[in-house]
Amino acid sequence: MLIGAHALVFSGSFEQAGLTKAIEKTKQAGFDLIEIPLMDPYHFDRMLAARLLKDNDLAVSASLGLSAGTDLTSDDPSVVAAGERLLEECIDIVHAMGGSNLCGVIYSAMKKYMAPATLAGRASSAQALSRLASRAEDLGIRLSLEVVNRYETNVMNTGRQALEFLDQVGHTNVSVHLDTYHMNIEESDQYTPVLDVGDRLGYVHIGESHRGYLGSGTVDFGSFFRGLARNGYDGPVVFESFSSAVVNEDLSRMLGIWRNLWDDSDDLAAHANQFIRGQLRAVESIGLH
């Protein structure tokens, strides 16, 4: 199991200086993996990233949320085509960096919709993802669809809805991506959805209810980690936290990051690394009882 951190814990931009800082700080905090948000894929220096990752002996994944102009659920074929091109570029970036997972809201725009998803929109997204999954599989990359709350998509807000959508995609290289922050909003508890998703869980985000220090909010992490252990989950477990002290302005507006819940990335990250590993060790010890 790889324990990771989202790059936005350390940097709000990913030109050379920001990327270098994020990768080096992730390693220093004791993580195994860094998740890099591909906010501007067409201008991202994948070869620099690959070199820095190798120098720091870090694994990598990448994530993004689609926009209105790249929404796979759009009724405009040109918008869907733009989304596919963007995701193809992202898959190629992950491959160049030596990663094996592209995750996030890669099935719709990451925004608040004002109406339910249409059958045609869902079908459009599923068909595009099936095509993309074949390309990704050839490169050894898995696509993981993040289940987010009702204010960030209208396609799937719970683990069970994700399973229904995966059936529609119809490709074994596509998995569910659960996030404790979003689960705390939408799910009945933190345990049952993990069991429901079962072996179709491919990626995990660990985030507190307010996206600050782990253990200082309302998320029932004990139940969540028990669920992972019960399922024998062995995929990436990635810490995600945002503060307006670090996140760039565009993302702050998109995610509603209006206040600083922390201003010391090093302390936050070191605490999260210890917290996650402690939770995993605790549930591992249950087998000794």
N, C-alpha and C positions, 0 to 999 in steps of 0.2 A: 504494500500500500504506500502510495506517495502522498506526503503531507505538504501542501503548498500554500502560497499566499498570492492574492491578487496584486498585480503591479501597482494599482492605484493606491495601495497602502503607502507607497513610497514616493510616487511621482505622478503629476497630473499631465505630463507630456512625454512623448517617446521619440524625440530626436536623440542624437548621440548622447548628450549629457544625461537626459532623463532616463533613457533606456539603460545606460551604464549604471546609474545610481540604483534603479529598481532591481536590477539583476544582482548587483553586489550586495545590496542591503538584504535581499531575500536570502542569499546564501549566509550572510553574517548572522541572521536571526535563527538559523538552524533548520530552514525548510529544505525539502527535497525538490520542489517544483515551483515554478513561477507561472502564473496565468497572465498572459499579455493581452490587453484589450486592443483589438484592431480597429481603432476609431477612424483611421485614414489609411486603409490597406494599400491604396495605389501609390502612396508615398512612404511606406514603411520599409526601412532598410533591413531586409531579412538576413542578409549575409553578415551584417554587423551583429545582429541578434544571435545568429548561429555561433559566431566566434566568441562572443561574450558568454554565452551559455556553456560552451565547451571549456572556456578558461575557468569558469566558476563551478563546473561539474554539476549543473542544474538541469533537471528535466523541464519540459515546457508544454503548455497548452495555450490555446488562444480562444478568445471570446469576442462576441459583438452582439449588438442589437440592430436589427434592420430599421430603416427609416421609411417615411411615407413614400419616398422616391424609389425604394427597393423592396417594397412590401410584396411578399409572395402571395398574399391573399387578395391582392388588388384585382379589380375587374378590367384593368388596363394591361394588355399583353406586353406593352413596352416597359412598364414598371416591373412586372414579373421577370422579364428578360434581364433587366438591369440588376435585379436581385440575384438571379442565377449567376450572372457574370461576376458580381461582387463576391459571392460565396465561393465560386471557382478560384478566384484570386486568393481568398483567405485559405482555402485548402492547400493551394500551392505554397503559400507562406508557411503554414504549419509544417508541411513536408520539408521545405528548405531549412527550417529551424531544427528539424529532427524530432518534432512532436508527433503525438498520436491521437490528439483530441481537439476538435473544434466544437465549442459549446456556446450556449446563450440563447437569446431570442432570435433564432435564425429561421423562423417559420412565418413570422408576421412582423409588422412594424412594432417597435417598443414604444407604445404610447397608449393613452386612454382613448378607446374607441367609444363612439356614441350610439352604437347599435351592436347586436350580436353578430358573430361571424356567420356568413352565408354558407350554404352548402357548396356553392360554386367556388367561393373563396377558399374554403377548406380543401376542396378537391384540387384546386390550382396549386396550393402550397404543398400538399402531399405528393403530387406528381413531380413537382420541381425537386423536392427533397429526395425522392426516390432516384431521380437521375443523378443528383449530386452525390448521393450515398454510393452509387456504383463507382463514380470517379474517385471518391475518397477511399473506398475500400481497396482499390487498385494501388493506392499509395500508403496503405497501412494506417489510415486515419479513420477514427470513429466520429460520427456526428451525434452530439448529445443535446437534446431539446430541453431548454430550461423552463420549468413550470413556474410562472410568475403570477403576481396578484392581478386582480381585476382592473387596476389602474395602469397596467403595462401591457396587457394583451386581452383579446376577447376569444382566443382560440382554446387555451387550456389553462386553468387556474388550480387544478388539483391533480394528484398522481393518477387517479382513475381516468380523468379526462385525457391525460397524456397517453395512457395505454390505448384508449380508443383511437387517438390520432395516429399512434404508431402502427396500429393495425391497418389504418387507411394508407399510410406510407408504404407498408408492405416490404420493408427491407431490413434484414437482420443487422445491418451495420449502423442502424439508428437506435439510440437509447434514450432513456429518460434522465434528465438532470434535475435533481431535487435541491432546494435551497431552504434552509431552516428559517430564514427571515420571511420569505414568502409563505411558507407552510404555516408559520405562526399567525398569519392573517387569514388564510383560506381553509386550512385543514382542521378537522376536529381534534386532532392530537398529532404528536410528532412520531408516534410509533407505528400506527396502523398503515399509513401510506407507504412506509418503507417496506413493510411486508407485502402490501398489495402490489407494488411495483416489482418486487422480487428480483429475479436475475436480469430484468430489463433495465435496472439502474446502472448507468454508466458513468455518472459524474455527480459530485456533491459539493455544494457550497455551504460553509458554516458561517452564519451571520447572526448577530444578536437582533432583538426586536427593534432596537433603535439604531442598529448598525454601528454600535460603539464597542467597548470592551466586552469580550465574551464573559458571561456570568453576571453581568450587571443589569440585565433586562429580564424579560419574561419567558424566553425560549426554554423549553424543557429539554435540554441537551442530553440528560441522562437517558430519557426514553428514546431519543433519536439514535444515540450510539448503541443502545441495546438492540434496536431494530437492525442496524448495520451488522452487528455481531451475529444476530439470529439468522440473517440472510447469508452470512459469509462473504460480505462485500469486500472487495479488494482493489477497488478503483481509486482514482484521485479524490482526496478530501482537501478542499481549498478554502482558506480563510478569506472572507470578503468583508471589508469595512470601508466606509466613506466618511470623510470630513471635509467641510468646505475650505479647510486650511490647506488641503492637498489637491482635491479633485478639480479639474479644469471647469471653466465657467459653463460651457455647453452641457457637460454631463451633470453639473450641479443643478442646472435648471431642469434637465430631463428627469432626474431622480429625486428632485425636491430636497437637496442637501442644503438646508438653509442655516444650519448652525454647526459649530465646531464641537464635536463630541470628544475629540482628542487633538493634540498638536505635536505629540512625540511619536513618530512612526516607529522608531526603534523599540521603545518600551512597549507599545501596542503589539507589535509583531512578535517580540520575544514572549510576551504574556500569552498570545494566541497559540504559538507553537507549543508551549508547555501545557496549555489548557487542553488542546486537542489530543496531544499524546497522552495526557493524564486520563482523559475520558476513554480513550481506546484501551489503555492499560487496565482501567477499572472494570470495563465490561469483559475483557480477556480473563480477568481473575475470577469471574463468576464460575468458570469451568472448574475451579479448584474447590468450590463449596460442596 
